[in-house]
Each structure stands twice: as structure tokens, then as C-alpha cells.
Amino acid sequence: MPPLAVVTREKTMYAYELHRINSAELIREADEQRTVRQAVLARRSARRSARRAGPDDTEGRVTKDSGRFVHAA
């Protein structure tokens, strides 16, 4: 059986390597979530700007069909 110091050092190194692997995985996941969030925001922004009728229309689209709704009695 190996001396106690060797076993302790191996366990410490093993725990350290597990910590580094876990840390790297968490960093990768955070980066992936950040990328997805940026893509969603970019898509949302593109949809909003595409809905506008033209470059002069800063307030958004307004329908000209005034007979669409009836007045309440």
C-alpha cells in the first residue's frame, strides 16, 4: 500500500482536475447561453425594424381602415 502522503496528493490532484473540468464546462455553458440570448435579441430587433412601413415612419404602422370597429351603443 502506498504511503499516506502519495494517496493524499493523488486525491488532491484528482479533485483539482475535476474542479478545472467542471469550471471549464460552466464557462462553456455560460458562453453558449450568452450567444443564444444575443441571437434572440438580434432576431427580435430585426422583426421590429421589419414591421415598420418605411424609413420615415418612426411611430410604427397605423391602419387607415376606420370602419374596422363599430362604436359602442
GUDREN-226731 format. One line per 4 residues: number of its first residue (from 0); their letters; for each residue x, y, z of N, C-alpha, C. Coordinates in Angstrom, 2 decimals. Example, Ala and Ser with C-alpha at 12.3 -4.5 7.8 and 13.67 -1.06 7.14 Angstrom:
REM GUDREN-226731
0	AS	13.19/-5.69/7.80/12.30/-4.50/7.80/13.20/-3.30/7.80 ~ 12.85/-2.25/7.08/13.67/-1.06/7.14/12.90/0.03/7.87 .
***
This chain:
REM GUDREN-226731
0	MPPL	0.84/-1.17/0.00/0.00/0.00/0.00/0.90/1.24/0.00 ~ 0.55/2.28/-0.82/1.40/3.47/-0.90/1.34/4.29/0.38 ~ 2.36/5.08/0.61/2.37/5.94/1.79/1.18/6.92/1.75 ~ 0.82/7.40/2.90/-0.34/8.27/3.05/-0.19/9.57/2.25 .
4	AVVT	1.02/10.12/2.21/1.25/11.38/1.50/0.97/11.23/0.01 ~ 1.32/10.12/-0.59/1.10/9.89/-2.01/-0.39/9.78/-2.29 ~ -1.11/9.06/-1.46/-2.55/8.89/-1.65/-3.25/10.24/-1.51 ~ -2.89/11.02/-0.53/-3.50/12.33/-0.32/-3.21/13.25/-1.49 .
8	REKT	-1.98/13.25/-1.98/-1.62/14.10/-3.10/-2.39/13.70/-4.35 ~ -2.54/12.41/-4.59/-3.29/11.94/-5.76/-4.75/12.35/-5.67 ~ -5.33/12.21/-4.47/-6.73/12.61/-4.30/-6.89/14.11/-4.48 ~ -5.90/14.87/-3.99/-5.96/16.32/-4.14/-5.86/16.71/-5.61 .
12	MYAY	-4.95/16.09/-6.33/-4.80/16.39/-7.75/-6.05/15.97/-8.52 ~ -6.63/14.83/-8.15/-7.85/14.37/-8.81/-8.98/15.37/-8.56 ~ -9.13/15.83/-7.34/-10.17/16.81/-7.02/-9.92/18.12/-7.77 ~ -8.66/18.51/-7.88/-8.32/19.74/-8.60/-8.66/19.61/-10.09 .
16	ELHR	-8.33/18.47/-10.68/-8.65/18.25/-12.09/-10.17/18.24/-12.31 ~ -10.91/17.61/-11.42/-12.37/17.63/-11.52/-12.90/19.06/-11.43 ~ -12.33/19.85/-10.55/-12.73/21.24/-10.40/-12.47/22.02/-11.69 ~ -11.31/21.80/-12.30/-10.98/22.50/-13.55/-11.91/22.10/-14.68 .
20	INSA	-12.24/20.81/-14.76/-13.15/20.33/-15.79/-14.54/20.94/-15.59 ~ -15.01/20.93/-14.34/-16.32/21.49/-14.03/-16.35/23.00/-14.32 ~ -15.31/23.69/-13.97/-15.23/25.12/-14.21/-15.24/25.43/-15.70 ~ -14.50/24.68/-16.47/-14.47/24.88/-17.92/-15.84/24.61/-18.54 .
24	ELIR	-16.52/23.59/-18.06/-17.86/23.27/-18.57/-18.85/24.39/-18.24 ~ -18.78/24.93/-17.04/-19.67/26.03/-16.67/-19.40/27.27/-17.51 ~ -18.15/27.54/-17.81/-17.80/28.68/-18.66/-18.34/28.47/-20.07 ~ -18.23/27.25/-20.60/-18.76/26.96/-21.93/-20.28/27.13/-21.96 .
28	EADE	-20.97/26.63/-20.94/-22.43/26.77/-20.87/-22.85/28.23/-20.80 ~ -22.15/29.02/-19.99/-22.48/30.43/-19.87/-22.26/31.15/-21.20 ~ -21.20/30.81/-21.89/-20.93/31.43/-23.19/-22.00/31.05/-24.20 ~ -22.43/29.80/-24.18/-23.48/29.35/-25.09/-24.80/30.07/-24.80 .
32	QRTV	-25.16/30.20/-23.53/-26.39/30.91/-23.17/-26.31/32.37/-23.58 ~ -25.16/32.99/-23.43/-24.98/34.38/-23.82/-25.15/34.53/-25.33 ~ -24.60/33.60/-26.09/-24.71/33.65/-27.54/-26.16/33.48/-27.98 ~ -26.87/32.55/-27.35/-28.28/32.34/-27.68/-29.09/33.58/-27.35 .
36	RQAV	-28.84/34.18/-26.20/-29.57/35.38/-25.79/-29.32/36.52/-26.77 ~ -28.08/36.68/-27.22/-27.77/37.73/-28.19/-28.46/37.47/-29.52 ~ -28.54/36.21/-29.93/-29.23/35.88/-31.19/-30.72/36.18/-31.09 ~ -31.32/35.85/-29.95/-32.75/36.12/-29.76/-33.01/37.63/-29.80 .
40	LARR	-32.18/38.40/-29.12/-32.36/39.85/-29.13/-32.15/40.43/-30.52 ~ -31.20/39.92/-31.26/-30.97/40.41/-32.63/-32.15/40.08/-33.53 ~ -32.69/38.86/-33.40/-33.86/38.48/-34.19/-35.06/39.35/-33.85 ~ -35.27/39.60/-32.56/-36.38/40.42/-32.11/-36.24/41.85/-32.67 .
44	SARR	-35.04/42.37/-32.62/-34.80/43.71/-33.14/-35.03/43.76/-34.65 ~ -34.62/42.72/-35.36/-34.82/42.68/-36.80/-36.30/42.61/-37.14 ~ -37.06/41.83/-36.38/-38.50/41.74/-36.63/-39.16/43.09/-36.40 ~ -38.77/43.78/-35.32/-39.38/45.08/-35.01/-39.07/46.09/-36.10 .
48	SARR	-37.85/46.11/-36.58/-37.50/47.08/-37.62/-38.14/46.70/-38.95 ~ -38.37/45.41/-39.20/-39.00/44.99/-40.45/-40.48/45.33/-40.47 ~ -41.10/45.43/-39.31/-42.52/45.76/-39.24/-42.80/47.20/-39.61 ~ -41.83/48.03/-39.50/-42.03/49.44/-39.83/-42.26/49.57/-41.34 .
52	AGPD	-43.13/50.51/-41.71/-43.51/50.67/-43.12/-42.37/51.24/-43.95 ~ -41.62/52.17/-43.41/-40.55/52.76/-44.19/-39.62/53.56/-43.31 ~ -38.62/54.20/-43.91/-37.63/54.95/-43.12/-38.23/56.21/-42.47 ~ -39.31/56.78/-43.06/-39.92/57.98/-42.48/-40.89/57.65/-41.36 .
56	DTEG	-41.27/56.41/-41.24/-42.27/56.01/-40.25/-41.58/55.64/-38.94 ~ -41.48/56.59/-38.04/-40.80/56.33/-36.77/-41.76/55.91/-35.67 ~ -43.05/56.13/-35.87/-44.03/55.79/-34.83/-44.63/54.41/-35.01 ~ -44.39/53.76/-36.11/-44.96/52.45/-36.34/-46.11/52.52/-37.34 .
60	RVTK	-46.70/51.40/-37.65/-47.75/51.32/-38.65/-49.11/51.66/-38.05 ~ -49.89/52.44/-38.77/-51.24/52.76/-38.36/-52.16/52.41/-39.53 ~ -53.23/51.65/-39.24/-54.15/51.29/-40.32/-55.05/52.46/-40.65 ~ -55.44/52.57/-41.91/-56.30/53.64/-42.36/-57.75/53.19/-42.45 .
64	DSGR	-58.02/51.95/-42.11/-59.38/51.41/-42.18/-60.14/51.78/-40.91 ~ -60.86/52.93/-40.94/-61.55/53.39/-39.74/-62.85/52.65/-39.49 ~ -63.38/51.92/-40.49/-64.63/51.19/-40.32/-64.44/49.79/-39.77 ~ -63.29/49.53/-39.28/-62.99/48.19/-38.80/-63.70/47.86/-37.49 .
68	FVHA	-63.88/48.84/-36.63/-64.55/48.62/-35.37/-65.81/49.48/-35.32 ~ -66.83/48.98/-34.69/-68.06/49.77/-34.54/-68.04/50.46/-33.19 ~ -68.76/51.59/-33.10/-68.84/52.31/-31.84/-69.81/51.63/-30.90 ~ -69.55/51.72/-29.62/-70.43/51.12/-28.62/-71.73/51.91/-28.57 .
72	A	-72.81/51.23/-28.24/-74.13/51.90/-28.19/-74.25/52.80/-26.98 .
***
